[in-house]
């Protein structure tokens, strides 16, 4: 795949291109919102990969369920040359135990799936820190920590 040269486009042209791209991704049902596509794509990929049933945007605390009724919160992170942080999106209402497993999808810069982790709620609760600023819990999907825990499964 060849790279597109955007260097001759103005700032407003680049933003218009981004808007068009986001709409095309929505039409193809790769994403559900007009937000950063990482979260939506992580959900879609996970639901298809694991054969889960996706929940609507209105569902509080989890994104999908499996055939046994287990609930999954799905979080994605895209690693780039500018940001290699493995901090997942904020987890709201963690103390309410609204999910059974957290699925962490780690993408490379080009949105290729690099890792998928299935992490039990108890591990997430023990290893998350509350952020007043973000009004939720912060969890880092560090592979060395995840791999060292027997309850955590690396799916990919």
C-alpha angles and dihedrals in degrees: 000000000000122000119247115236107229095167095104095051121099120237091258091049091051092051091048089051090051090051091051091047092051091051091050091050089051092049089052088050093237088126134024103204140034092246125105102313096226095087096044093045092048089054095047093046093048095046091052096040095049098033093241129157111244121225127218124266089255094064111110121224104358139053105201145010133213129223090272093054096254113152124229130200108201122206128176135198128190115209115211138178086257099045125027095169113138094204109135125214118287115283110219125204093009093161090060090068094223095163137044098208137021114216112206114198114192115197128193119231093276092051094258111149107251101171140359120196129189106207125185118236093243092057091049092048092050094046103042127094125212116240116202090194093057096031093228146065126291121215128183118209096215109173096214092054094043095047091051093060118085093210094056118086126201104215095182 
